[in-house]
Structures are given as C-alpha cells and as structure tokens.
C-alpha cells in the first residue's frame, strides 16, 4: 500500500490527438478502524472497544498504560476483532456487541 507521499510508477496516456502525456498516480492510504473484544485470563470479564491502531491498543492494555477498567480487571487477552473502513461503522458495531452481551449474557 502507498503512503500519502509515496507515488506509484509513472504511466503514459495518449491523448486523442496522438500526443503522449505522462502521469503519476498518488494513492491515498486507507485508514482502518477496529472493533475488538478483550478478556482477562480467566475469561470472566470482557472489554469491548474501538481503535484505529489495534496492535498499539492491545499493547497499551497489556502494559496497563491507561488506568481504569482494563487495568483493574486485568484485561489483556484479545479474543475477537473486526475491521471497518470508517469509524462510524466501528462505533455502531461496538454498540451492537455491547447490547448483545448485556441482553444475552454471553460475555460478562
């Protein structure tokens, strides 16, 4: 995948009058968003979150960088994730999963 500043190889385009023009395509890097579920090592407490950097977020949970719920309940095991193209979809999925977990009781 190309970064914002990286350019793809040059290509030639022939106009209708036969003149060739050179062009460069600049590819925009697509941002991904994640909805994820993490649990403690005993699978008794879960955490559902969203992030734009899944690996970094998992590491911050494991290293207990952010004080709060995940530190208190030792949430450090990724059990599930989904990828989305926009944050709105990731947020909607998080809300859906939270409703399901409360209604069905399948995750604490």
C-alpha positions as CSV (number, residue, x, y, z in Angstrom):
1,X,0.0,0.0,0.0
2,X,1.3,3.5,-0.7
3,X,1.7,6.2,1.9
4,X,0.3,9.6,1.5
5,X,3.5,10.9,0.0
6,X,4.5,7.8,-2.0
7,X,3.8,7.8,-5.7
8,X,3.0,4.9,-7.9
9,X,5.1,4.3,-11.1
10,X,4.7,6.8,-14.0
11,X,2.5,5.8,-16.9
12,X,1.8,7.3,-20.3
13,X,-1.6,8.3,-21.6
14,X,-2.1,9.0,-25.3
15,X,-4.5,11.9,-26.0
16,X,-7.0,11.9,-28.8
17,X,-4.6,14.0,-31.0
18,X,-1.8,11.4,-30.6
19,X,0.3,13.3,-28.1
20,X,1.5,11.2,-25.2
21,X,1.3,12.7,-21.7
22,X,3.0,11.2,-18.6
23,X,1.0,10.9,-15.4
24,X,1.7,9.8,-11.8
25,X,-1.0,8.4,-9.5
26,X,-0.8,9.4,-5.9
27,X,-2.5,6.8,-3.8
28,X,-4.2,7.7,-0.5
29,X,-3.5,5.4,2.3
30,X,-6.8,3.9,3.6
31,X,-7.3,4.1,7.4
32,X,-8.8,1.1,9.1
33,X,-10.8,1.1,12.3
34,X,-11.3,-1.9,14.6
35,X,-13.9,-3.1,17.0
36,X,-12.4,-5.6,19.4
37,X,-13.2,-7.7,22.4
38,X,-10.6,-8.4,25.1
39,X,-10.9,-10.5,28.2
40,X,-9.0,-11.3,31.3
41,X,-7.0,-14.6,31.5
42,X,-9.9,-16.3,33.4
43,X,-12.5,-15.3,30.7
44,X,-14.7,-13.8,33.4
45,X,-14.5,-10.1,32.4
46,X,-14.7,-8.6,28.9
47,X,-14.0,-5.2,27.4
48,X,-15.4,-4.1,24.0
49,X,-13.6,-1.2,22.4
50,X,-12.7,0.6,19.1
51,X,-9.4,1.9,17.8
52,X,-7.6,3.0,14.7
53,X,-4.4,1.1,15.8
54,X,-5.2,-2.4,17.0
55,X,-1.7,-3.5,17.8
56,X,-0.9,-0.4,19.8
57,X,-4.2,-0.6,21.7
58,X,-3.6,-4.2,22.6
59,X,-0.1,-3.3,23.9
60,X,-1.5,-0.5,25.9
61,X,-4.0,-2.9,27.6
62,X,-1.2,-5.4,28.3
63,X,1.2,-2.8,29.6
64,X,-1.6,-1.2,31.7
65,X,-0.8,2.2,30.3
66,X,-4.3,3.5,30.7
67,X,-5.6,3.4,34.3
68,X,-9.2,2.3,34.7
69,X,-11.4,-0.6,34.0
70,X,-9.0,-2.7,31.9
71,X,-6.2,-2.3,34.5
72,X,-8.5,-3.0,37.4
73,X,-9.8,-6.2,35.8
74,X,-6.5,-7.3,34.2
75,X,-8.0,-7.2,30.6
76,X,-5.1,-8.4,28.4
77,X,-6.2,-11.1,26.0
78,X,-7.6,-10.3,22.6
79,X,-10.4,-12.8,21.7
80,X,-12.1,-11.1,18.7
81,X,-11.8,-8.2,16.3
82,X,-13.4,-6.8,13.1
83,X,-12.1,-4.3,10.6
84,X,-14.0,-1.3,9.2
85,X,-13.3,1.4,6.7
86,X,-14.9,4.2,8.7
87,X,-15.2,5.0,12.5
88,X,-18.9,5.3,12.4
89,X,-19.3,1.6,11.4
90,X,-16.9,0.6,14.1
91,X,-18.8,2.6,16.8
92,X,-22.1,1.1,15.6
93,X,-20.7,-2.4,15.8
94,X,-19.3,-1.8,19.3
95,X,-22.7,-0.6,20.5
96,X,-24.4,-3.6,18.9
97,X,-22.0,-6.0,20.6
98,X,-22.5,-4.3,24.0
99,X,-26.3,-4.6,23.6
100,X,-25.9,-8.3,22.8
101,X,-23.6,-9.0,25.6
102,X,-25.9,-7.4,28.1
103,X,-29.1,-9.0,26.7
104,X,-27.8,-12.5,26.1
105,X,-25.3,-12.6,28.9
106,X,-22.7,-14.4,26.8
107,X,-19.9,-12.1,27.9
108,X,-19.5,-10.5,31.3
